[in-house]
Amino acid sequence: MAHYKSSTAATSRPIHGIDRRRGRLRRNIDLISSLPDEILQQHIFVFIPTKLAIRTSVLSRRWRHVWSDTPSLSFESSDMLHAASINETLTRYTAPKMIKFHLTSSVEHAVPHMDKWIKFAMSRNVENLSLSVGFVSSYKLPDFFYMNSSIKQLNLMFPNSYIIPTCSVMWSSLKKLSLRYCILSDKSIGKILSGCPILESLTLSHCQRLMVLDLSKSLRLRTLEIKCSVEFSRPRQIVAPNIHRLRLQNYKSTYILVDVSSLNEAQVDFFFYLHHKLTLEAYLLQDILKMLHKLKNAEKLIFGCNILQILSLAEVCGLPFPMFKIKAMTLQTEIFQYVIPGIERLLQNSPDLKTVNVRASEGNIIPDCYFDNYLDLQGLNPNQCWRSKDGVFWNKDRSNVESKNVASFVELMLKNTKILDKMVVQLNERYLGFKLEEVPTLSQKNNVSIVLSTTPMTYEWCESLIS
């Protein structure tokens, strides 16, 4: 009898538990469905693709039309994203004011509808407009597109398309402009900039045909980013006397910085593709050092791994480096032989340096054979050139780094700085098993705060720019 009661009690508890869980689930659903429309529209739907927002209508009868008044529409790239479905969505959209309109389409049939979709977004006084047609067809923006007073942020990606405004440009509210994979002449960019009186940020990513980028009349422009992954997609000269922040990434050749006299922060690096052949020439080393000379008055500099390799080659060849006024330096690199001479020289030529951040990088690096072949052609012995002056044996391959190399790297930075206050070394998974007992001793001995971390850290301003 007792056994029977125990069994009954045991079976009844889960049933009550299921009932309780169902009750909680019903209450949670009721709580969600009772949210005000404004919360759903401005804090949930605005952050998800429009097709997902529309699908929520099946969860609650009251939500059936809530999405249509959301101040944001987002159509992501998909072969299933047909023009007819976008047109149907726009006919059901009722919000009088649009904050953001985002469209990415890689299908050919979307291009003929672009004018209509742009006009729709502009009729709702859109503030943030992002358009991308993928690598499918050339597209010419309509004249009415260049006359707008509501857009504050504009992101365009039109591969194989010429951006040629045939009318006056009037983007009186535009503060942030990003152009990617466009064909853009000096005359066209000049016309665009003349119509953006309050522009603060400009990004040019893989844009072709530019020769001279003159930003001297853009008095409010503070941030400039230029990314060029192929040789012909970069301006040869940059005139930007008003910018405070600069990010440059280039391929095979560098930029002539005519005027960046107001610069405070800069990031520089070099593209390298494993399937492309890179020819290192003396003029490339000289041009990079000339570019660094224009950056010497900045307070913050960020160097990528590939440019550190090239600077290391310049150092072992005995080329002169400028003196810097930087107070904070970030090195995005692995620890290996082919970056050490350049880092050492940068530190020695930065007497005001107070903070150093090192972040382990994961991208492609220039193979060591390029540098050794260059030294051979100069009649120099690579093994002798790369030999450390302090007798430290550095790992030639970044994958062969050991804990002693990390400790030696920290010690090298301490030896080559005068007033350093803080050093942060952010390592990746490759370093997780290392025992670095020497580092705390180095910290105490040199009165410098040293932080070793294997967790992601907050990125600098330039790493958060639109790519």
C-alpha positions in Angstrom: 0.0 0.0 0.0 2.8 2.3 0.9 4.6 1.4 -2.3 1.5 2.3 -4.3 1.1 5.7 -2.6 4.8 6.4 -3.3 4.3 5.6 -7.0 1.3 7.8 -7.2 3.1 10.7 -5.6 6.0 10.2 -7.9 3.9 10.2 -11.1 1.7 13.1 -10.0 4.6 15.5 -9.4 5.8 15.7 -13.0 2.2 16.2 -14.2 2.0 19.3 -11.9 5.4 20.3 -13.0 4.4 20.2 -16.7 1.3 22.2 -15.8 3.4 24.8 -14.0 5.8 25.0 -17.0 2.9 25.4 -19.4 1.5 28.1 -17.2 4.8 29.9 -17.2 5.0 29.6 -21.0 1.5 31.0 -21.4 2.4 33.9 -19.0 5.6 34.6 -21.0 3.7 34.6 -24.3 1.1 36.9 -22.7 3.9 39.2 -21.5 5.4 39.4 -25.0 2.1 39.9 -26.7 1.2 42.6 -24.3 4.3 44.7 -25.3 3.4 48.1 -26.7 3.7 48.4 -30.5 6.4 51.1 -30.1 8.6 48.6 -28.2 8.2 45.9 -30.9 8.8 48.4 -33.7 11.7 50.4 -32.3 13.5 47.9 -30.2 12.9 44.5 -31.8 11.7 44.6 -35.5 14.2 47.4 -36.3 17.1 45.0 -35.7 16.0 42.0 -37.8 15.4 41.5 -41.5 12.0 42.6 -42.6 10.9 39.1 -43.7 11.4 37.9 -40.1 9.4 40.8 -38.7 6.6 39.9 -41.1 6.6 36.3 -39.9 6.0 37.3 -36.3 2.4 38.1 -37.4 1.6 34.4 -36.9 2.5 34.6 -33.2 -0.2 37.1 -32.3 -3.3 38.4 -34.1 -2.5 41.9 -32.7 0.9 41.8 -34.3 -0.5 41.2 -37.8 0.2 44.7 -39.0 2.7 46.0 -36.4 5.7 45.4 -38.7 4.2 47.7 -41.3 4.8 50.7 -39.1 8.4 49.9 -38.1 10.8 52.7 -38.9 13.2 50.3 -40.6 13.1 48.0 -43.6 15.9 45.5 -44.3 16.1 43.2 -47.3 19.0 40.8 -47.2 20.6 39.1 -50.2 19.0 35.9 -51.4 18.2 34.2 -54.6 14.7 33.9 -53.2 14.4 37.6 -52.7 12.3 38.4 -55.7 11.4 42.0 -56.8 7.7 41.2 -56.6 8.0 40.3 -52.9 9.8 43.6 -52.1 7.2 45.5 -54.1 4.4 43.8 -52.2 6.1 44.6 -48.8 6.4 48.3 -49.8 2.7 48.5 -50.7 1.8 47.3 -47.2 4.3 49.6 -45.4 2.6 52.4 -43.6 5.2 54.3 -41.5 5.3 58.0 -42.5 8.9 58.3 -41.4 11.7 55.8 -42.2 15.0 55.7 -40.2 16.7 53.0 -42.1 16.4 51.3 -45.5 18.8 48.5 -46.2 18.8 46.5 -49.4 21.3 43.9 -50.6 20.5 42.0 -53.7 22.7 39.8 -55.9 20.1 38.9 -58.5 19.9 40.6 -61.9 16.2 41.2 -62.0 16.4 43.5 -59.0 18.3 46.2 -60.8 15.4 47.6 -62.9 13.4 48.2 -59.7 16.1 50.1 -57.9 14.9 53.5 -58.9 11.4 52.8 -57.6 12.8 51.5 -54.3 15.1 54.4 -53.8 12.3 56.9 -54.5 10.1 55.1 -52.0 12.7 55.3 -49.2 13.3 59.0 -50.0 9.6 59.7 -49.9 9.6 58.6 -46.3 12.6 60.9 -45.4 14.9 58.0 -44.8 18.0 58.9 -42.7 20.2 55.8 -43.1 20.2 54.4 -46.6 22.3 51.3 -47.6 22.1 49.9 -51.2 24.1 47.0 -52.7 23.4 45.3 -56.0 26.3 42.8 -55.9 28.5 41.8 -58.8 25.7 41.3 -61.3 25.2 44.4 -63.5 26.1 48.0 -63.9 23.6 50.5 -62.5 23.2 54.3 -62.9 21.8 56.2 -60.1 18.9 58.5 -61.1 19.3 62.2 -60.9 16.7 62.6 -58.2 18.9 60.5 -55.9 21.4 63.3 -55.7 18.9 65.8 -54.3 18.0 64.9 -50.7 17.9 66.7 -47.4 17.0 63.8 -45.0 19.8 61.2 -45.5 22.4 61.3 -42.8 24.2 58.1 -43.5 24.7 56.6 -47.0 26.3 53.3 -47.9 26.6 52.3 -51.6 28.1 49.2 -53.2 27.7 49.2 -57.0 30.4 47.0 -58.6 31.1 47.9 -62.3 29.0 51.0 -62.0 30.1 54.6 -62.6 29.0 57.1 -60.0 28.6 60.1 -62.3 26.2 62.8 -61.1 25.0 64.8 -64.1 23.2 67.3 -61.9 24.1 69.2 -58.8 24.5 67.2 -55.6 22.6 68.4 -52.6 23.0 66.1 -49.6 22.6 68.8 -47.0 22.2 66.4 -44.0 24.8 63.7 -45.0 27.4 63.1 -42.3 28.7 59.6 -43.2 29.4 58.4 -46.7 30.7 54.9 -47.7 31.3 54.0 -51.4 32.4 50.4 -52.2 33.5 48.9 -55.5 32.3 51.9 -57.5 34.0 53.5 -60.5 34.6 57.0 -59.5 36.6 59.8 -61.2 38.2 62.8 -59.5 35.6 65.1 -61.0 32.7 63.0 -59.7 34.0 62.7 -56.1 34.6 66.5 -56.2 31.1 67.1 -57.2 29.7 64.8 -54.5 31.8 66.4 -51.8 30.8 69.9 -52.8 27.2 68.9 -52.1 27.9 67.5 -48.6 28.6 70.6 -46.5 28.5 68.7 -43.1 30.2 65.4 -44.1 32.2 64.0 -41.2 33.2 60.5 -42.3 34.2 59.2 -45.8 35.0 55.5 -46.7 36.2 54.5 -50.1 36.6 50.8 -50.4 38.0 49.3 -53.6 36.9 52.2 -55.8 38.5 52.5 -59.2 39.7 55.5 -61.3 40.5 57.9 -58.5 43.8 59.7 -59.0 43.8 62.7 -56.6 41.5 62.8 -53.6 41.3 66.5 -52.6 39.3 66.9 -49.4 40.6 70.4 -48.6 37.1 72.0 -49.0 35.4 69.4 -46.7 35.9 71.5 -43.6 34.0 69.2 -41.3 35.4 65.9 -42.5 37.2 64.2 -39.6 37.4 60.5 -40.5 38.8 59.0 -43.8 39.2 55.3 -44.6 40.6 54.0 -47.9 40.8 50.3 -48.6 42.3 49.1 -51.9 42.8 45.4 -52.7 43.9 45.8 -56.3 46.5 48.0 -57.8 44.3 50.3 -59.9 41.7 50.9 -57.2 43.3 53.7 -55.2 44.0 57.4 -55.3 47.6 58.3 -55.9 47.5 61.5 -53.8 45.5 62.5 -50.8 45.0 66.1 -49.7 43.1 66.0 -46.4 44.1 68.9 -44.1 41.1 68.7 -41.8 40.9 64.9 -41.0 41.7 63.7 -37.5 41.4 60.0 -38.2 42.9 58.0 -41.1 42.8 54.3 -42.1 44.8 53.2 -45.1 45.0 49.6 -46.5 46.7 49.2 -49.8 48.0 46.6 -52.2 51.5 46.6 -54.0 52.0 50.4 -53.8 51.2 53.2 -51.4 49.7 56.7 -51.2 51.3 60.1 -51.4 50.0 62.0 -48.4 50.2 65.6 -49.6 48.5 67.2 -46.5 47.2 65.5 -43.3 48.4 68.2 -41.0 45.5 67.9 -38.5 45.9 64.1 -38.1 45.6 62.6 -34.6 45.0 58.9 -35.2 46.0 56.6 -38.1 46.0 52.9 -39.0 48.2 51.6 -41.8 48.5 48.1 -43.3 49.2 46.3 -46.6 47.0 43.7 -48.4 48.6 40.5 -49.4 47.0 37.6 -51.2 48.7 34.2 -51.2 47.8 33.6 -54.9 49.3 36.9 -56.0 53.0 37.6 -56.6 54.5 40.5 -54.8 57.6 42.2 -56.0 59.5 44.1 -53.4 61.2 47.1 -54.8 63.4 49.8 -53.2 60.9 52.5 -54.2 58.1 50.7 -52.2 60.2 50.9 -49.0 61.0 54.5 -49.7 57.4 55.4 -50.4 56.2 53.7 -47.2 58.7 55.6 -45.1 57.6 58.9 -46.8 54.1 58.1 -45.8 55.2 57.4 -42.2 56.9 60.8 -42.3 53.5 62.4 -42.9 52.0 60.5 -39.9 54.8 61.4 -37.5 52.8 64.1 -35.6 49.8 61.8 -34.8 49.3 60.8 -31.2 47.9 57.3 -32.0 49.2 54.9 -34.6 48.1 51.3 -35.5 50.4 49.1 -37.6 49.3 45.9 -39.3 51.5 42.8 -39.5 52.3 43.1 -43.3 53.5 46.7 -43.0 55.6 45.8 -39.9 57.3 43.1 -42.1 58.1 45.7 -44.8 59.3 48.2 -42.2 61.5 45.5 -40.8 63.1 45.0 -44.2 63.6 48.8 -44.4 65.3 48.7 -41.0 67.7 45.9 -41.8 68.6 47.7 -45.1 69.6 50.7 -43.0 66.9 53.1 -44.3 66.2 56.2 -42.0 62.9 56.3 -40.1 61.2 59.5 -39.0 60.9 60.5 -35.3 57.3 60.2 -34.0 55.3 62.1 -31.4 52.9 59.2 -30.8 51.7 58.5 -27.2 49.8 55.3 -28.0 50.8 52.5 -30.4 48.9 49.4 -31.4 50.7 46.5 -33.2 48.4 44.0 -34.9 50.8 41.2 -35.4 52.1 37.8 -34.5 55.5 37.4 -32.7 58.1 36.2 -35.2 61.5 37.2 -36.7 60.3 39.2 -39.6 58.5 41.9 -37.6 61.0 42.5 -34.8 63.5 45.0 -36.4 60.6 47.3 -37.6 58.9 47.2 -34.2 62.2 47.9 -32.4 62.9 50.9 -34.6 59.3 52.3 -34.2 59.7 52.1 -30.4 63.1 53.7 -30.4 61.8 56.6 -32.6 58.8 57.2 -30.3 60.2 58.9 -27.2 56.8 60.1 -25.9 55.2 56.6 -26.1 53.2 55.8 -23.0 50.9 52.9 -24.1 51.5 49.9 -26.3 48.8 47.4 -27.3 49.8 44.2 -29.1 47.1 42.1 -30.7 47.8 38.7 -32.3 46.6 38.8 -35.9 45.3 35.9 -38.0 45.4 37.1 -41.6 47.7 36.4 -44.4 51.3 37.5 -43.9 54.0 38.0 -46.6 56.1 34.9 -46.9 59.7 35.3 -45.6 61.1 34.2 -49.0 60.1 37.6 -50.5 62.3 39.4 -47.9 65.2 37.0 -48.1 65.2 37.2 -51.9 65.3 41.0 -51.8 68.3 40.9 -49.4 70.0 38.4 -51.7 69.5 40.8 -54.7 71.1 43.6 -52.6 74.1 41.5 -52.0 73.2 41.0 -48.3 73.2 37.9 -46.2 69.7 37.3 -44.9 70.7 35.2 -41.9 73.1 37.9 -40.8 70.6 40.8 -41.5 67.8 39.2 -39.4 70.1 38.2 -36.5 69.1 40.0 -33.3 71.5 42.6 -31.9 70.7 41.4 -28.4 71.5 37.8 -29.2 67.9 36.7 -29.0 66.9 33.8 -31.3 63.5 34.7 -32.7 61.2 32.1 -34.3 61.2 32.4 -38.1 57.7 31.0 -38.4 54.8 32.6 -36.5 53.3 29.1 -35.9 56.5 28.1 -34.0 56.2 30.7 -31.3 57.1 29.6 -27.7 56.6 31.1 -24.3 60.2 32.3 -24.2 59.5 34.4 -27.4 56.6 36.1 -25.7 58.7 37.0 -22.7 61.6 38.2 -25.0 59.1 40.3 -26.9 57.8 42.0 -23.8 61.4 42.6 -22.7 62.3 44.1 -26.1 59.4 46.6 -25.8 60.5 47.6 -22.3 64.1 48.1 -23.4 63.2 50.3 -26.3 60.8 52.7 -24.5 61.6 55.5 -22.1 58.4 56.6 -20.3 56.0 53.6 -21.0 53.2 53.3 -18.5 51.1 50.4 -19.8 51.5 47.5 -22.1 48.6 45.2 -23.2 49.4 42.0 -25.0 46.3 40.3 -26.4 47.2 36.7 -27.4 45.1 34.2 -29.4 44.4 30.5 -28.7 47.9 29.6 -29.9 49.3 31.0 -26.7 46.8 29.6 -24.2 49.1 26.9 -22.8 52.1 29.2 -22.3 53.6 29.7 -18.8 54.9 33.3 -18.6 56.3 33.5 -15.1 58.9 36.1 -16.2 56.4 38.8 -17.2 55.3 39.8 -13.7 58.9 40.2 -12.7 59.6 42.4 -15.8 56.5 44.5 -14.8 57.7 45.1 -11.3 61.3 45.8 -12.3 60.3 48.4 -14.9 57.4 50.0 -13.1 55.1 49.3 -16.0 51.6 47.8 -16.0 51.7 44.7 -18.2 48.4 43.0 -19.1 48.4 39.6 -20.8 45.0 38.6 -22.2 43.5 35.9 -24.4 40.0 37.4 -24.5 38.8 39.9 -27.2 39.3 43.5 -26.3 37.5 46.6 -27.4 38.6 47.6 -30.9 40.0 50.9 -31.8 37.8 53.4 -33.7 39.2 52.4 -37.1 38.3 48.7 -36.7 34.7 49.5 -36.3 34.4 51.4 -39.6 32.3 50.0 -42.4 34.4 47.4 -44.3 
